[in-house]
Amino acid sequence: MKLMYITNNPEIASYANSCGISRIFVDLEILGKYERQGHLDTVISNHSEEDINKVKTASGSSEVLVRINPFNNNTSKEVDRAIAEGADIIMLPMFHSKEEVNSVGKMINGRVKFIPLIETKSAAESLETYVDSPYVSEFYIGLNDLHRELGFRFMFEIISTGYLDQLVAAIKTSGKPFGFGGVARVGEGTLPASLILGEHVRLGSSAVILSRAFHQRSKNLEELNSKLDLELEVSRLYSEIERLKNRTYEQIQHDKNELKRIVDGIVEGEM
């Protein structure tokens, strides 16, 4: 399982690499984000293109993933700049069709990996039209924007209703890796991280983003170290993943049902 840490801080990136984080995530997406999420408790990034090289230099063996803006007239320039600055992976957010996926794939032209971020209803509904695209390295499913477009009240309803299973089934026909959502620390959260990780294991996911709750929005290494022992928490995540891989069928179904029970309770305001 590849763990992804969103940061533009080189010191945090270096430390995260030493703690076993596989990917450092530089987030350049800004177009349309305030309109979609400005009224919500979500992070709107202040990362810049100049951060990419700084983070890349500090990240050691960790890959640097760069989320660019949604498809626009400057996408080709954004792709070229991100690659020039050291990106190992380009992520395309808020796309709607195979045409956008293939256009960006052609811009990348095999220079780095390409991950379309499935987070619109139209992208989800048209998945089968681009799932086999030769330009795509892997997929990521974003629960935040997608759950609102689908009319869900809580983002983990995408999992509890079985909607995610349908997307994963389509992706698996391509044989390409995929990941989804975010995860907090083991033992924390109204919806326990272990239940979310259990779904990653059940579905065959290979990547997850460490949520804001995981690192408590730490802005620098000193703040991070004052709030948690990152190396310990990453180790606990990996240990929990190994435990979950060894569940019986009955245990897997129990955990799946427990996740649904908790999600339904949150949606109905009982938790």
Residue pairs with C-beta under 8 A, 6 or more apart in sequence:
1 200
1 205
1 206
1 207
1 208
1 237
1 238
1 241
2 22
2 23
2 179
2 206
2 207
2 208
3 20
3 21
3 22
3 23
3 207
3 208
3 210
3 234
3 237
4 21
4 22
4 23
4 24
4 25
4 65
4 179
4 207
4 208
4 209
4 210
5 12
5 13
5 16
5 21
5 23
5 24
5 25
5 209
5 210
5 215
6 25
6 26
6 27
6 43
6 45
6 209
6 210
7 13
7 16
7 24
7 25
7 26
7 55
8 26
8 27
8 45
8 46
8 47
8 48
8 51
8 54
8 55
9 55
9 219
9 220
9 221
10 54
10 55
10 57
10 58
11 58
11 220
11 221
12 218
12 220
12 221
12 224
13 24
13 55
13 58
13 59
13 62
14 58
14 59
14 60
15 221
15 224
15 230
16 24
16 59
16 62
16 230
17 24
17 58
17 59
17 60
17 61
17 62
18 60
18 231
19 230
19 231
19 234
20 231
20 234
20 235
20 238
21 62
21 210
21 234
22 62
22 63
22 207
23 62
23 63
23 64
23 65
23 89
23 207
24 55
24 59
24 62
24 63
24 64
24 65
25 65
25 67
25 209
26 47
26 51
26 52
26 55
26 64
26 65
26 66
26 67
26 87
27 45
27 47
27 66
27 67
28 45
28 47
28 48
28 49
28 66
28 67
28 68
28 69
28 78
28 82
29 45
29 67
29 68
29 69
29 70
29 93
29 94
30 44
30 45
30 69
31 69
31 70
31 72
32 70
32 94
33 44
33 45
34 44
36 145
37 44
37 144
37 145
38 44
42 144
43 212
43 217
49 78
49 81
49 82
49 85
50 85
52 64
52 66
52 82
52 85
52 86
52 87
53 85
53 86
55 64
55 86
56 64
56 85
56 86
56 87
56 88
57 86
63 88
63 89
63 113
64 86
64 87
64 88
64 89
65 87
65 88
65 89
65 90
65 91
65 115
66 82
66 87
66 89
66 90
66 91
67 91
67 92
67 93
67 117
68 75
68 78
68 79
68 82
68 90
68 91
68 92
68 93
69 75
69 78
69 93
70 92
70 93
70 94
70 95
71 92
71 94
71 95
71 100
71 103
71 104
75 103
75 104
75 107
76 107
79 90
79 104
79 107
79 108
80 107
82 90
83 90
83 108
83 111
83 112
87 112
88 112
88 113
89 112
89 113
89 114
89 115
89 137
90 104
90 108
90 112
90 113
90 114
90 115
91 115
91 116
91 117
91 140
92 100
92 101
92 104
92 114
92 115
92 116
92 117
93 117
93 119
93 142
94 117
94 119
94 120
94 145
95 101
95 104
95 116
95 117
95 120
95 123
96 120
96 122
96 123
96 126
97 122
97 123
97 126
97 129
97 130
98 126
98 129
98 130
98 133
101 116
101 130
101 133
101 135
101 136
102 130
102 133
102 135
104 114
104 116
104 135
105 114
105 133
105 134
105 135
105 136
106 135
108 114
108 135
110 135
113 137
113 138
114 135
114 136
114 137
115 136
115 137
115 138
115 139
115 140
116 123
116 130
116 136
116 139
116 140
117 140
117 141
117 142
118 124
118 127
118 139
118 140
118 141
118 142
118 146
118 167
119 141
119 142
119 143
119 144
119 145
119 146
119 149
120 145
120 146
120 149
121 146
121 149
121 150
124 146
124 150
124 167
127 167
127 170
127 171
128 170
130 136
131 139
131 170
131 171
131 173
131 174
131 176
132 173
132 174
136 174
136 176
137 176
137 177
138 176
138 177
138 178
138 179
138 206
138 207
139 171
139 176
139 177
139 178
139 179
140 178
140 179
140 180
140 207
141 158
141 164
141 167
141 178
141 179
141 180
141 181
142 180
142 181
143 155
143 156
143 158
143 159
143 180
143 181
143 182
144 155
146 155
146 158
147 154
147 155
147 156
147 157
147 158
150 158
150 163
152 158
152 161
153 267
154 263
154 266
154 267
155 181
156 181
156 191
156 196
156 259
156 263
156 266
157 163
157 263
157 267
158 164
159 181
159 196
159 199
159 259
159 263
160 259
160 260
160 263
160 264
164 180
164 199
164 203
165 203
168 178
168 203
168 204
168 205
171 178
172 204
177 206
177 207
178 204
178 205
178 206
178 207
179 200
179 205
179 206
179 207
179 208
179 209
180 200
180 205
180 208
181 196
181 208
181 209
182 208
182 209
182 210
182 211
182 212
182 214
183 193
183 196
183 197
183 200
183 208
183 209
183 210
183 211
183 214
183 237
184 193
184 211
184 213
184 214
185 193
185 213
185 214
185 228
185 233
185 236
185 237
186 193
186 194
186 197
186 233
186 236
186 237
186 240
187 193
187 194
187 236
188 213
189 196
189 213
190 262
190 266
190 271
191 259
191 262
191 263
191 266
192 262
193 237
193 240
194 240
194 244
194 255
195 255
195 258
195 259
195 262
196 259
197 208
197 237
197 240
197 241
197 244
198 244
198 247
198 252
198 255
198 256
198 259
199 205
199 256
199 259
200 208
200 241
201 241
201 244
201 245
201 247
202 252
202 255
202 256
214 233
215 224
215 227
215 228
215 230
216 227
216 228
218 224
218 227
224 230
244 255
247 255
262 271
265 271
